[in-house]
Amino acid sequence: MKKIELISTTGNSKKIIDFLQRKGLVEVTGHELPEGMYTFDTSYNISQLEKFKAVAQNALEVLGSYSPEAGSLLDSFKPPQEIELSRYLDMADDADLTMDYCYDILDCQHSITDARADIIRLNTAIDSASVWRELDIPTKTKPTRFTKTLIGTFPDRQTEQSIKERLAELVPDIEAFDAEVVYSSDVQSCVAVVCLKSEADRLSEALRSFGFVKPAELYDRPIDEVIGEYEAKIEKDKKEIDELTEKIISFADKRQDIKFVIDYFEIRADKYEALKNISATDRVFYLSGYIPEKYSERVCGQLEERFDVAITLTDPSEDDDIPVMLENNDFASAVEGITEMYSMPGKNDIDPNAIMGFFYYVFFGMMFSDAGYGLLMVIATLAVLFKCKPEGQKKKTVLMYLYCGISTVFWGLMFGSFFGDVINTVRTNYLGLDAMRLHLWLNPQGDDLMLTMIYCFLFGIIHLFVGVGIKGFMLWRQGDKFGAIVDTLSIYLAVGGAAPICAGMIIDIPEAVTNVCKYLALAGVALIILTAGRASKGIFGKLGAGLYALYNTVSGYLSDVLSYSRLLALGLVTGIIGSVVNMMGTLPGNMVLKTVLFIVVFVVGHAINFGINVIGAYVHTNRLQYVEFFSRFYEGGGVAFNPLKVNSKTFKFKEETNNE
């Protein structure tokens, strides 16, 4: 990585920043403000661009809900469309028009929401009013010269008889009234009571004493007329919704334009964010940052050809927070995302992806360990690679699962699992043949269970020893050659010597081997005690620190090696469940029924088994790298290289790519 400093006229600042963004190879960083220069405050510009971007994203989401975009899962792996810079500038000029489409879509959606809310309100009003359908007068009826009608509801079931009996108890002197129940249920009764105007207040008070209340809304027209008016409004709202829906759908041909403006505003916001790190005067501007060394000469040459600039390239100092850019071949770059999820390499770290990638694929395959499932992964990933030609991180992800699939096929053949034991299931149930040997090496579901576990521990020890070796290399590179030798050799002797002795508890190990390993282990223990505490003061401090280091080594490596039993456990789960699925499909005695059931159970059962165990293999393979492997040597803490670039999901520049 090189440090770049650039000075040019302020008039060229926009063009230079646009050029650097299209190249995508320079990370613009902050710097100490030179005397007499100022910085750009672009916070308002960024907030406005983010606002426009949010509007366009909402409009695209609304459009997708009414007019889903045609496409398949494979389309998501296809690279963005290439466009000329001139085409980009033309579409950028039309951004305001596209935003008008977005506002129209959102206005339509807002009106649809209001109309739907109005329909709900009207339906509620209809439900509330329909209980008065049997009443042949308006609920808001006027008193006559001598009478008054009391309209209201009770919170329970009432009848004319129950109302009159209760009133007879409460106001026995009032006899000139009549009550009509127009609707009754367990939770509501709608009642109209006609009485003399002079006795209306006393009668109303008596009715209220046992739950009588006026309706929330009274109507001065017949109920059927009111309900008819509401229903007409509902039909009008529905028609409006249909028209607005059609209008939204009519914008479907603007979908790509909307996607473009989302990316366009994202690109501009990134540019204004970079402008915060630029210093300027009325005449000149200054920027600094980082550029990958292998691109530096070419990019600087192109800048000097296009603009009047002064560029300086220097090596970063030890105190600089240098960003990290990983560069590997396809085999190693496929697992870069796994490392990045943990942490980017620190200043003193090596790039672990090439070494980790080998173990990652091996362990994933051992855990998944079904050749049929691996073959499906290989076919699917190859189809995506050749048909869609993905780029960037998508390509890395597909490649990772391709290599994992190849490893799964290999270990499935070694352990004799191809969609469980489907080969023997077909031979014995449909062809009348005897079962055959399926495994090429070990049969973990049979007599080789313990031997397979020993091999898993062996692979784990190799994995750990590689990590210890890398740590030794890093110490040697940093100048601590003594530490590199004793810290690495002591672990190799102690753990490597103890491993065959422990394995002898399960399998037969020649006595001559165990005798040699015994002395190797003792030598390793002595070396740990004598050298691990060398940084402590005093003889007793060194000895105590050495004994403590020995305890940590024994307990730590014992638990770490046992962690690799998951290689066996997950591999067994995949194969055994697959075999159980096959057995379930062959339970019926009738051949036709057995065949039909076997096909159904095979497809459904193996799909579920595939889905569950591919996730398990992914998670536990990551764990072995993060906890067991990286803990031996990897410090992390690096900051990823984040250049100013064109962050677009829909297009890329044809003549100036991001050089990913």
SULVEN-V699806 format. One record per residue. N is the residue number from 1. RES is the residue in three letters. OMEGA is omega in degrees with one decimal (* if undefined). BURIAL is I if it has 9 or more other ideal C-beta (glycine too) atoms within 8 Angstrom, else O. Layout:
n: (N/N)
res: (RES/RES)
omega: (OMEGA/OMEGA)
burial: (BURIAL/BURIAL)
//
This chain:
n: (1/2/3/4/5/6/7/8/9/10/11/12/13/14/15/16/17/18/19/20/21/22/23/24/25/26/27/28/29/30/31/32/33/34/35/36/37/38/39/40/41/42/43/44/45/46/47/48/49/50/51/52/53/54/55/56/57/58/59/60/61/62/63/64/65/66/67/68/69/70/71/72/73/74/75/76/77/78/79/80/81/82/83/84/85/86/87/88/89/90/91/92/93/94/95/96/97/98/99/100/101/102/103/104/105/106/107/108/109/110/111/112/113/114/115/116/117/118/119/120/121/122/123/124/125/126/127/128/129/130/131/132/133/134/135/136/137/138/139/140/141/142/143/144/145/146/147/148/149/150/151/152/153/154/155/156/157/158/159/160/161/162/163/164/165/166/167/168/169/170/171/172/173/174/175/176/177/178/179/180/181/182/183/184/185/186/187/188/189/190/191/192/193/194/195/196/197/198/199/200/201/202/203/204/205/206/207/208/209/210/211/212/213/214/215/216/217/218/219/220/221/222/223/224/225/226/227/228/229/230/231/232/233/234/235/236/237/238/239/240/241/242/243/244/245/246/247/248/249/250/251/252/253/254/255/256/257/258/259/260/261/262/263/264/265/266/267/268/269/270/271/272/273/274/275/276/277/278/279/280/281/282/283/284/285/286/287/288/289/290/291/292/293/294/295/296/297/298/299/300/301/302/303/304/305/306/307/308/309/310/311/312/313/314/315/316/317/318/319/320/321/322/323/324/325/326/327/328/329/330/331/332/333/334/335/336/337/338/339/340/341/342/343/344/345/346/347/348/349/350/351/352/353/354/355/356/357/358/359/360/361/362/363/364/365/366/367/368/369/370/371/372/373/374/375/376/377/378/379/380/381/382/383/384/385/386/387/388/389/390/391/392/393/394/395/396/397/398/399/400/401/402/403/404/405/406/407/408/409/410/411/412/413/414/415/416/417/418/419/420/421/422/423/424/425/426/427/428/429/430/431/432/433/434/435/436/437/438/439/440/441/442/443/444/445/446/447/448/449/450/451/452/453/454/455/456/457/458/459/460/461/462/463/464/465/466/467/468/469/470/471/472/473/474/475/476/477/478/479/480/481/482/483/484/485/486/487/488/489/490/491/492/493/494/495/496/497/498/499/500/501/502/503/504/505/506/507/508/509/510/511/512/513/514/515/516/517/518/519/520/521/522/523/524/525/526/527/528/529/530/531/532/533/534/535/536/537/538/539/540/541/542/543/544/545/546/547/548/549/550/551/552/553/554/555/556/557/558/559/560/561/562/563/564/565/566/567/568/569/570/571/572/573/574/575/576/577/578/579/580/581/582/583/584/585/586/587/588/589/590/591/592/593/594/595/596/597/598/599/600/601/602/603/604/605/606/607/608/609/610/611/612/613/614/615/616/617/618/619/620/621/622/623/624/625/626/627/628/629/630/631/632/633/634/635/636/637/638/639/640/641/642/643/644/645/646/647/648/649/650/651/652/653/654/655/656/657/658/659/660)
res: (MET/LYS/LYS/ILE/GLU/LEU/ILE/SER/THR/THR/GLY/ASN/SER/LYS/LYS/ILE/ILE/ASP/PHE/LEU/GLN/ARG/LYS/GLY/LEU/VAL/GLU/VAL/THR/GLY/HIS/GLU/LEU/PRO/GLU/GLY/MET/TYR/THR/PHE/ASP/THR/SER/TYR/ASN/ILE/SER/GLN/LEU/GLU/LYS/PHE/LYS/ALA/VAL/ALA/GLN/ASN/ALA/LEU/GLU/VAL/LEU/GLY/SER/TYR/SER/PRO/GLU/ALA/GLY/SER/LEU/LEU/ASP/SER/PHE/LYS/PRO/PRO/GLN/GLU/ILE/GLU/LEU/SER/ARG/TYR/LEU/ASP/MET/ALA/ASP/ASP/ALA/ASP/LEU/THR/MET/ASP/TYR/CYS/TYR/ASP/ILE/LEU/ASP/CYS/GLN/HIS/SER/ILE/THR/ASP/ALA/ARG/ALA/ASP/ILE/ILE/ARG/LEU/ASN/THR/ALA/ILE/ASP/SER/ALA/SER/VAL/TRP/ARG/GLU/LEU/ASP/ILE/PRO/THR/LYS/THR/LYS/PRO/THR/ARG/PHE/THR/LYS/THR/LEU/ILE/GLY/THR/PHE/PRO/ASP/ARG/GLN/THR/GLU/GLN/SER/ILE/LYS/GLU/ARG/LEU/ALA/GLU/LEU/VAL/PRO/ASP/ILE/GLU/ALA/PHE/ASP/ALA/GLU/VAL/VAL/TYR/SER/SER/ASP/VAL/GLN/SER/CYS/VAL/ALA/VAL/VAL/CYS/LEU/LYS/SER/GLU/ALA/ASP/ARG/LEU/SER/GLU/ALA/LEU/ARG/SER/PHE/GLY/PHE/VAL/LYS/PRO/ALA/GLU/LEU/TYR/ASP/ARG/PRO/ILE/ASP/GLU/VAL/ILE/GLY/GLU/TYR/GLU/ALA/LYS/ILE/GLU/LYS/ASP/LYS/LYS/GLU/ILE/ASP/GLU/LEU/THR/GLU/LYS/ILE/ILE/SER/PHE/ALA/ASP/LYS/ARG/GLN/ASP/ILE/LYS/PHE/VAL/ILE/ASP/TYR/PHE/GLU/ILE/ARG/ALA/ASP/LYS/TYR/GLU/ALA/LEU/LYS/ASN/ILE/SER/ALA/THR/ASP/ARG/VAL/PHE/TYR/LEU/SER/GLY/TYR/ILE/PRO/GLU/LYS/TYR/SER/GLU/ARG/VAL/CYS/GLY/GLN/LEU/GLU/GLU/ARG/PHE/ASP/VAL/ALA/ILE/THR/LEU/THR/ASP/PRO/SER/GLU/ASP/ASP/ASP/ILE/PRO/VAL/MET/LEU/GLU/ASN/ASN/ASP/PHE/ALA/SER/ALA/VAL/GLU/GLY/ILE/THR/GLU/MET/TYR/SER/MET/PRO/GLY/LYS/ASN/ASP/ILE/ASP/PRO/ASN/ALA/ILE/MET/GLY/PHE/PHE/TYR/TYR/VAL/PHE/PHE/GLY/MET/MET/PHE/SER/ASP/ALA/GLY/TYR/GLY/LEU/LEU/MET/VAL/ILE/ALA/THR/LEU/ALA/VAL/LEU/PHE/LYS/CYS/LYS/PRO/GLU/GLY/GLN/LYS/LYS/LYS/THR/VAL/LEU/MET/TYR/LEU/TYR/CYS/GLY/ILE/SER/THR/VAL/PHE/TRP/GLY/LEU/MET/PHE/GLY/SER/PHE/PHE/GLY/ASP/VAL/ILE/ASN/THR/VAL/ARG/THR/ASN/TYR/LEU/GLY/LEU/ASP/ALA/MET/ARG/LEU/HIS/LEU/TRP/LEU/ASN/PRO/GLN/GLY/ASP/ASP/LEU/MET/LEU/THR/MET/ILE/TYR/CYS/PHE/LEU/PHE/GLY/ILE/ILE/HIS/LEU/PHE/VAL/GLY/VAL/GLY/ILE/LYS/GLY/PHE/MET/LEU/TRP/ARG/GLN/GLY/ASP/LYS/PHE/GLY/ALA/ILE/VAL/ASP/THR/LEU/SER/ILE/TYR/LEU/ALA/VAL/GLY/GLY/ALA/ALA/PRO/ILE/CYS/ALA/GLY/MET/ILE/ILE/ASP/ILE/PRO/GLU/ALA/VAL/THR/ASN/VAL/CYS/LYS/TYR/LEU/ALA/LEU/ALA/GLY/VAL/ALA/LEU/ILE/ILE/LEU/THR/ALA/GLY/ARG/ALA/SER/LYS/GLY/ILE/PHE/GLY/LYS/LEU/GLY/ALA/GLY/LEU/TYR/ALA/LEU/TYR/ASN/THR/VAL/SER/GLY/TYR/LEU/SER/ASP/VAL/LEU/SER/TYR/SER/ARG/LEU/LEU/ALA/LEU/GLY/LEU/VAL/THR/GLY/ILE/ILE/GLY/SER/VAL/VAL/ASN/MET/MET/GLY/THR/LEU/PRO/GLY/ASN/MET/VAL/LEU/LYS/THR/VAL/LEU/PHE/ILE/VAL/VAL/PHE/VAL/VAL/GLY/HIS/ALA/ILE/ASN/PHE/GLY/ILE/ASN/VAL/ILE/GLY/ALA/TYR/VAL/HIS/THR/ASN/ARG/LEU/GLN/TYR/VAL/GLU/PHE/PHE/SER/ARG/PHE/TYR/GLU/GLY/GLY/GLY/VAL/ALA/PHE/ASN/PRO/LEU/LYS/VAL/ASN/SER/LYS/THR/PHE/LYS/PHE/LYS/GLU/GLU/THR/ASN/ASN/GLU)
omega: (178.9/173.8/-176.5/173.7/-173.7/175.5/176.8/179.1/-179.0/179.3/179.4/-171.4/-177.3/-178.5/-179.5/178.6/177.4/179.7/179.7/179.2/178.2/177.8/177.4/-174.6/-178.0/172.4/-179.4/-176.0/177.0/-178.9/177.2/-173.8/177.9/-179.1/177.8/-179.8/-179.9/177.6/-180.0/172.6/-174.8/-176.2/-179.5/179.6/-179.1/-179.3/178.0/179.2/177.4/177.7/178.4/179.1/179.2/177.7/-179.7/178.7/177.4/179.1/178.7/178.2/178.1/179.5/179.2/179.6/179.4/-179.5/-177.3/-178.8/178.1/180.0/-179.0/178.6/-179.3/-178.6/-179.0/179.6/-176.9/-179.7/177.4/-179.9/177.0/176.2/176.1/177.7/179.8/177.8/177.8/-178.6/177.4/-179.8/177.0/177.5/-179.0/-176.5/179.6/178.7/178.6/177.4/174.6/176.0/-179.2/178.9/177.3/179.2/-178.9/175.8/177.4/179.6/178.0/179.3/177.1/178.7/178.5/-179.5/178.3/176.8/178.4/177.9/178.0/179.5/-178.9/177.1/176.3/178.6/177.8/178.5/-179.5/-176.3/-172.8/178.4/-179.7/-176.8/-176.9/178.3/-174.3/175.3/176.9/178.7/177.2/-176.6/-178.8/177.5/172.9/-177.8/-175.7/-174.1/177.2/179.9/178.1/-179.2/179.2/-176.9/171.8/-177.5/179.5/-179.6/178.0/173.9/178.4/-178.7/-178.1/179.6/-177.8/179.3/-179.7/177.8/178.2/177.2/-173.9/-179.5/-175.6/-177.5/179.2/-179.4/-175.7/175.7/175.7/-178.5/177.5/176.6/-177.2/177.4/-179.2/174.0/-178.7/-176.2/-178.0/171.9/-179.3/-169.1/171.2/-178.8/178.9/-178.1/175.2/-177.0/-177.6/-178.6/-173.5/-176.7/-179.9/-179.2/178.5/178.4/178.7/178.3/-179.6/-177.4/175.6/165.1/-177.6/177.2/177.1/176.7/179.2/-179.0/178.0/-176.7/179.1/177.0/176.4/-174.5/-179.4/178.2/178.4/-179.3/177.8/178.4/178.3/-179.6/176.8/177.0/178.5/178.2/177.9/178.4/179.6/178.2/178.7/178.6/179.4/-179.7/179.6/177.3/178.0/179.3/178.1/-179.5/-179.4/178.3/-177.0/-179.4/177.2/-175.3/-178.7/176.8/179.4/176.3/179.2/-176.5/175.1/177.4/-178.7/179.1/175.8/179.8/-179.0/178.1/176.7/-179.7/178.7/175.2/177.9/-179.5/177.3/-176.3/-178.1/175.3/-176.3/165.8/178.1/-174.0/-175.5/172.7/-174.4/174.4/175.9/-179.2/-178.8/179.1/176.6/-173.5/-175.3/177.7/-168.2/-177.4/-177.9/-178.4/179.1/177.2/178.7/177.3/-179.0/176.6/-173.2/-170.8/172.1/-175.2/170.3/-174.3/175.8/175.7/179.6/174.5/178.2/176.8/-179.7/-177.3/-178.5/175.6/-171.9/177.5/-175.1/172.8/-179.0/178.3/-178.1/172.6/-175.5/-177.5/-176.9/-177.1/-179.7/-178.9/178.4/178.8/177.6/178.6/-178.3/176.9/178.7/176.4/175.4/179.0/175.9/-176.3/-175.1/-177.5/166.7/173.8/-172.6/-166.7/-178.7/179.9/-179.3/-178.2/179.4/-179.4/-179.0/-178.4/179.8/-176.4/177.0/-179.9/178.5/-179.6/-179.8/166.4/171.1/-174.5/178.3/178.8/178.4/178.9/176.2/178.5/-179.1/-179.0/-177.9/-177.5/176.9/177.8/179.3/-177.7/-175.3/-177.4/-173.2/-178.4/-178.8/-179.4/173.9/-175.6/178.5/177.9/178.8/-179.8/179.4/178.4/179.5/-179.8/173.9/-179.9/176.1/178.2/177.8/177.8/179.3/176.4/-178.5/-177.0/174.2/176.7/178.9/-176.1/174.1/178.4/175.7/-167.5/-174.7/177.4/-173.6/-179.3/178.5/176.8/178.5/-179.2/-174.3/-174.1/-174.7/-178.0/179.3/-179.1/177.2/176.2/-178.6/175.8/-177.2/-174.8/176.4/-177.6/-176.9/176.7/-176.1/177.5/-178.2/-173.6/-174.1/-175.9/-176.5/178.5/177.3/178.9/177.8/178.3/176.9/177.4/179.0/177.5/178.3/178.9/177.0/178.6/-180.0/-179.2/176.4/177.1/177.6/178.4/177.5/177.6/177.2/177.6/-179.5/176.9/178.6/-179.3/-179.9/176.4/179.7/-175.3/178.3/178.5/179.5/-177.2/-172.3/-179.2/179.4/-176.3/-178.5/178.5/179.9/-177.9/-175.4/-177.0/179.5/177.7/-178.1/-174.8/178.9/178.1/177.7/179.2/179.1/175.8/-175.8/-179.7/-179.3/175.8/179.4/-177.6/179.4/178.8/-178.6/178.4/178.2/-177.8/178.8/-179.8/175.7/179.6/178.8/177.5/177.8/178.3/179.9/-179.6/177.5/-177.6/-173.8/-172.5/-174.4/-179.1/-175.1/179.9/-179.6/-179.7/176.3/-177.3/-179.0/176.3/178.9/-179.5/179.1/178.6/177.9/178.2/178.2/177.2/177.6/178.4/179.2/179.9/-178.3/-176.8/-177.4/-176.8/176.9/179.9/-179.1/179.6/178.6/179.0/-178.0/172.7/177.6/174.9/178.4/-174.0/-177.8/176.1/177.7/-178.9/-179.6/-176.9/-177.1/179.2/177.0/179.1/177.8/177.0/178.9/-179.8/-179.9/-178.8/-177.4/-177.8/-178.0/177.5/179.0/-172.8/-179.6/179.6/179.2/-178.2/180.0/-179.2/-178.6/-179.8/-178.6/-178.3/-179.9/-177.0/-176.2/-176.2/-178.9/175.7/178.4/-179.9/177.5/-175.6/-177.8/-172.2/174.9/175.7/178.8/179.0/179.6/-176.2/-174.7/173.0/175.4/-178.1/179.7/178.7/-174.6/-171.4/-174.8/-172.1/-176.0/-177.9/-178.6/-171.6/-166.5/178.7/179.6/179.1/178.5/178.9/-177.9/174.9/-174.7/-176.0/169.9/-175.6/179.5/177.6/-176.8/176.5/-171.9/-177.4/169.8/-177.9/-175.5/-173.0/-178.3/-177.9/-178.4/177.9/-179.2/*)
burial: (I/I/I/I/I/I/O/I/I/I/O/I/I/O/I/I/I/I/I/I/I/I/I/I/I/I/I/I/O/O/O/O/O/O/O/O/I/O/I/O/O/I/O/O/O/I/O/O/I/I/O/I/I/O/I/I/I/I/I/I/O/I/I/I/O/O/I/O/O/O/O/O/O/I/O/O/I/O/O/I/O/O/I/O/I/O/O/I/O/O/I/O/O/I/I/O/O/I/I/O/I/I/I/I/I/I/O/I/I/O/I/I/O/O/I/I/O/I/I/O/O/I/I/O/I/I/O/I/I/I/I/I/I/O/I/O/O/I/I/O/I/O/O/O/O/O/I/I/I/I/I/I/I/I/O/I/O/I/O/O/O/O/I/I/O/I/I/O/O/I/I/O/O/I/O/O/I/O/I/I/I/I/I/I/O/O/O/I/I/I/I/I/I/I/I/I/I/O/I/I/O/I/I/I/O/I/I/I/O/O/O/I/O/O/I/O/O/I/I/O/O/I/I/O/O/I/I/O/O/I/I/O/I/I/O/O/I/I/O/I/I/O/O/I/I/O/I/I/I/O/I/O/O/I/I/O/I/I/I/I/I/I/I/I/I/I/I/I/I/I/I/I/I/I/I/I/I/I/I/I/I/O/O/I/I/I/I/I/I/I/I/I/O/O/I/I/O/O/I/I/O/I/I/I/O/O/I/O/I/O/I/O/I/O/O/I/O/O/O/O/O/O/I/I/O/I/O/I/O/O/I/I/I/I/I/I/I/I/I/I/O/I/I/I/I/I/O/O/I/O/I/I/I/I/I/I/I/O/I/I/I/I/I/I/I/I/I/I/I/I/I/I/I/I/I/I/I/I/O/I/I/I/I/I/I/O/O/I/O/I/O/O/O/I/I/I/I/I/I/I/I/I/I/I/I/I/I/I/I/I/I/I/I/I/I/I/I/I/I/I/I/I/I/I/I/I/I/I/I/O/O/O/O/O/O/O/O/I/I/O/O/I/I/I/I/O/O/I/I/O/I/I/I/I/I/I/I/I/I/I/I/O/I/I/I/I/I/I/I/I/I/I/I/I/I/I/O/O/O/O/O/O/O/I/I/I/I/I/I/I/I/I/I/I/I/I/I/I/I/I/I/O/I/I/O/O/O/O/I/O/O/O/I/I/O/O/I/I/I/I/I/I/I/I/I/O/I/I/I/O/I/I/I/O/O/I/O/O/O/O/I/I/I/I/I/I/I/I/I/I/O/O/I/O/O/O/I/O/O/I/I/O/I/I/I/I/I/I/O/I/I/I/I/I/I/I/I/I/I/I/I/I/I/I/I/I/O/O/O/O/O/O/O/I/I/O/I/I/I/I/I/I/O/O/I/I/O/O/I/I/O/O/I/I/O/I/I/I/O/I/I/I/I/I/I/I/I/I/I/I/O/I/I/I/O/I/O/I/O/I/I/O/O/I/I/I/O/I/O/I/I/I/I/I/O/O/O/I/O/O)
//
